[in-house]
Amino acid sequence: MAPQRNNILAGIFVLAGLALAVWASFVLADRAPLGGLRRFSVRFTIAGGAPGIKGGSPVTLAGQQIGRVVDVTFEGSPGDAAKPMSPRSVLVRVEVERRFAFYENARINIEKPLLGNLSTINISEVGDPATVANAQGGNPELQDNEVISGSVAPPGFLADAGLGPEQIEDIRAAIHSAKEATQRVNDLIGRAGPGVEKGIADAQAVIADVRENIKHWSERLDTISANAQAASERLTPMLDHADKVVANADGLVDDARAVIKDNRPGVDAAVKNIESASAKLDRETISLLNDSLKDARAALTSFDTAVTRVSALLTEQKPNIARTLANLRLTSDQLKLTAIEVRSQPWRLLHEPTTKELSSQVLYDATREYAEAASDLRAASDALAAAAAPENAKQAGAEGLGDLSAKVTEALDRYRKSEKLLLEKLVREK
């Protein structure tokens, strides 16, 4: 009986030791660390929620557990039997080791596992006290019973790719904006549908009218083009005659100057002879002769002044005359281009052009500008070549040749710009 009693006592002792060990493990598991615990709450929005979080869920810092979740509650207006509670957010109360310092702008996220439903609250950033605005209690460091905002983190593989809470909000905003834009487009199509159909019908009617009248318009355009060509042919001799008139006027001025220059020594000699002869005459005759000489000198001076004014007037108006001739030449070229363009596209006079026709119009405008620039360059080059000829170089002078050279340079620059613009339009059309 004694050995049996000893066995029973030994068994009781072992069972009591096991129960004590289990009790001690539970006590030690809930015991705070040596430094103590700090308890605060993390607020999550109703839209994001706190999925997978419950009492006992781990709280980690950079993936290492430093605390746990105490409880999860809702925050909102208090409810009663007559009026239920209206929740505004989710409050998760946590406790972490006090030896770690956190600030009110710390980043706290809920990390959901790929498998299972037990989530973790992870503190990815402890915060910066220098950037905390409106600190609770005037201290930027997170204290007991204070509240900080949190969010739901994306899955790990998306976070590694750079997708964070800010990017998630941006994606949501973009999706919302896309939905609104799609709805506005649908509404616009619904409102503009009848108008578009009516416009297509009107365009078809205009095309039918153009087809019926195209032959008549073509005949009229041929007549207009022939008249413009005839007018251009008649205008060319007139321009040549105007050039000859300007050249003759310059020659007359030169001749007048030469006559004055050649006769000035003779006039001066005659005046001297008259003065020497007048010394032998009576005083009254001398007085009359002196008056006559003064009148002659005044007449010569007036004639010289008049010739100088005529020369200055021709020199001053010569650019205007040349500009007028150039404008007449440009008018002729533009009339010719207008007749060609109207003949090739007569329907543009009767209906609003489409997008494709507008694109073609831009190409035609670039081509016309290129042709005008080429015409200006050719005219400026011809003018410079004519002025630089040996028989005209002295008359034109260095200043005139410089002006013509500047005009050639300006025309060449405009030609290059129009050529570049035309090439760009051609490339876009392809």
NORPE-V245323 format. One record per helix or strand of 2 or more residues. SS is the DSSP state (@ for helix, = for strand). FROM is the first residue (numbers start at 1). TO is the last residue. If there is no record, write none. Layout:
ss->SS from->FROM to->TO
ss->SS from->FROM to->TO
//
This chain:
ss->@ from->2 to->30
ss->= from->37 to->45
ss->= from->58 to->61
ss->= from->64 to->77
ss->= from->86 to->97
ss->= from->107 to->111
ss->= from->120 to->125
ss->@ from->129 to->131
ss->@ from->136 to->138
ss->= from->147 to->149
ss->= from->151 to->152
ss->@ from->156 to->160
ss->@ from->165 to->278
ss->@ from->283 to->344
ss->@ from->346 to->349
ss->@ from->355 to->387
ss->@ from->390 to->429
//
